[in-house]
């Protein structure tokens, strides 16, 4: 939690104390909160409380990803999470093989999406978008295999698999839309 939010949260707690009889603290609260409506303060305090509840790194990461709207950023974050997962896999024959495949497919989704942005034609755009979707499907297979074999705990994989499914939905819809538009132009 940022220091500013923490201070405002503390200020809210002081306000509660003030309503119970500590008048000197309520004056501080009144002076600092000028210009903010009660509903705005309540919304901020609710956000602070939600942040406090999101204690695990996985939960915080999922919250950050949900806030992002740019698909390129989401795919970059997805690739970074894949890299971190691969680095944590055991250094066994199976661990190395799966890690190699997952690293290649999981990081190429974002790279292929970047190529989509520089497509030379509508057909090139659709083709590269389909490649990104295929790579996402392959990385999802390797993630599910790791989960099935117990190489990675379920709790660690839950948000990554969820993000993978969300990216599948977005990329699939993008492919369908691009194909539909290509047919309309023909």
C-alpha positions in Angstrom: 0.0 0.0 0.0 1.3 3.4 -0.9 2.3 5.8 2.0 -0.4 8.3 0.9 -3.2 5.7 0.9 -2.0 4.3 4.2 -2.0 7.8 5.7 -5.5 8.4 4.4 -6.6 5.0 5.8 -5.1 6.0 9.2 -6.9 9.3 9.0 -10.2 7.4 8.5 -9.5 5.4 11.6 -8.8 8.6 13.5 -12.2 9.9 12.3 -13.8 6.9 13.9 -12.0 7.6 17.2 -13.1 11.2 17.0 -16.7 10.3 16.7 -16.3 8.4 19.9 -15.2 11.5 21.8 -11.7 12.6 20.8 -12.6 16.1 19.5 -9.1 17.3 18.9 -8.4 14.6 16.3 -11.7 15.3 14.5 -10.5 18.9 13.8 -7.4 17.4 12.0 -9.7 15.2 10.0 -12.0 18.1 9.1 -9.1 20.3 7.9 -7.5 17.5 5.7 -10.7 16.3 4.1 -12.0 19.6 2.7 -12.9 19.2 -0.9 -13.7 15.5 -0.7 -17.2 14.2 -0.5 -18.0 11.4 2.0 -18.7 9.0 -0.9 -15.3 9.6 -2.4 -13.6 8.9 0.9 -15.7 5.7 1.4 -14.7 4.5 -2.1 -11.0 5.1 -1.3 -11.2 3.3 2.0 -12.9 0.4 0.4 -10.1 0.1 -2.1 -7.6 0.3 0.7 -9.4 -2.5 2.5 -9.4 -4.6 -0.6 -5.6 -4.0 -1.0 -5.2 -5.1 2.6 -7.1 -8.3 1.9 -5.0 -9.1 -1.2 -2.0 -10.3 0.8 -0.4 -12.9 -1.4 1.7 -11.8 -4.4 -0.5 -13.9 -6.7 -3.6 -12.1 -5.6 -2.0 -8.7 -6.0 -0.6 -9.7 -9.5 -4.1 -10.8 -10.6 -5.6 -7.4 -9.4 -3.0 -5.5 -11.4 -3.6 -7.5 -14.5 -7.3 -7.0 -14.3 -6.8 -3.2 -14.2 -4.8 -3.3 -17.4 -6.7 -2.7 -20.6 -3.9 -2.9 -23.2 -3.6 -6.4 -24.6 0.1 -5.9 -25.3 0.8 -5.1 -21.7 -1.2 -8.1 -20.5 0.7 -10.4 -22.9 4.0 -9.0 -21.7 3.0 -9.6 -18.0 1.9 -13.1 -19.0 5.3 -13.8 -20.6 7.1 -12.4 -17.5 5.0 -14.7 -15.2 5.9 -17.7 -17.5 9.6 -16.8 -17.2 9.4 -16.7 -13.4 7.5 -20.0 -13.3 10.1 -21.7 -15.6 13.0 -20.5 -13.4 11.3 -22.1 -10.4 10.9 -25.6 -12.0 13.1 -28.4 -10.8 16.3 -29.1 -12.6 15.4 -32.6 -13.7 15.1 -34.1 -17.2 11.4 -33.6 -17.2 11.6 -30.1 -15.6 14.1 -28.9 -18.2 12.1 -30.3 -21.2 8.8 -28.9 -20.1 10.5 -25.6 -19.0 12.0 -25.2 -22.5 8.7 -25.8 -24.3 6.8 -23.6 -21.9 9.3 -20.8 -22.2 9.3 -20.9 -25.9 5.5 -21.0 -26.4 4.6 -18.8 -23.4 6.9 -15.9 -24.4 6.2 -16.1 -28.1 2.5 -15.2 -27.6 3.5 -11.6 -26.8 6.2 -11.5 -29.5 3.7 -12.7 -32.1 1.2 -10.1 -31.0 3.8 -7.4 -31.4 4.3 -8.7 -35.0 0.5 -8.4 -35.4 0.8 -4.7 -34.7 3.2 -4.4 -37.7 1.3 -6.5 -40.1 1.7 -5.6 -43.8 -1.7 -6.6 -44.9 -5.1 -7.8 -43.5 -4.2 -11.4 -44.3 -0.8 -11.0 -42.6 -2.6 -9.5 -39.6 -5.0 -12.5 -39.3 -2.2 -15.0 -39.9 0.0 -13.6 -37.2 -2.9 -13.3 -34.8 -3.7 -17.0 -35.4 0.0 -17.8 -34.6 -0.2 -15.9 -31.3 -3.4 -17.9 -30.5 -1.8 -21.2 -31.3 1.2 -20.4 -29.1 -1.1 -19.5 -26.3 -2.8 -22.8 -26.7 0.5 -24.6 -26.5 1.6 -22.8 -23.4 -1.7 -23.6 -21.8 -1.1 -27.3 -22.5 2.3 -27.1 -20.7 0.8 -25.3 -17.8 -1.9 -27.9 -17.4 0.7 -30.7 -17.7 2.7 -29.1 -14.8 -0.5 -28.9 -12.8 -1.5 -32.4 -13.5 2.0 -33.8 -12.6 2.1 -31.8 -9.4 5.4 -30.0 -10.3 3.8 -26.7 -9.4 1.2 -26.1 -6.6 -2.4 -25.5 -7.7 -2.5 -22.2 -5.8 0.4 -20.8 -7.8 -1.1 -21.9 -11.1 -4.7 -20.8 -10.6 -4.3 -17.1 -11.6 -1.9 -18.0 -14.4 -4.3 -20.5 -15.9 -7.1 -18.0 -15.5 -5.2 -15.3 -17.3 -4.3 -17.8 -20.0 -8.0 -18.6 -20.5 -8.8 -14.9 -20.6 -6.1 -14.3 -23.2 -7.5 -17.2 -25.3 -10.9 -15.6 -25.3 -9.5 -12.2 -26.3 -7.3 -13.6 -29.0 -10.0 -15.9 -30.4 -12.5 -13.0 -30.6 -9.8 -10.9 -32.3 -9.2 -13.6 -34.9 -12.9 -14.1 -35.6 -13.5 -10.3 -35.9 -10.5 -9.9 -38.2 -11.6 -12.8 -40.4 -15.2 -11.4 -40.5 -13.9 -8.0 -41.6 -11.6 -9.6 -44.2 -14.7 -11.4 -45.7 -16.7 -8.1 -45.7 -14.0 -6.4 -47.7 -13.7 -9.2 -50.3 
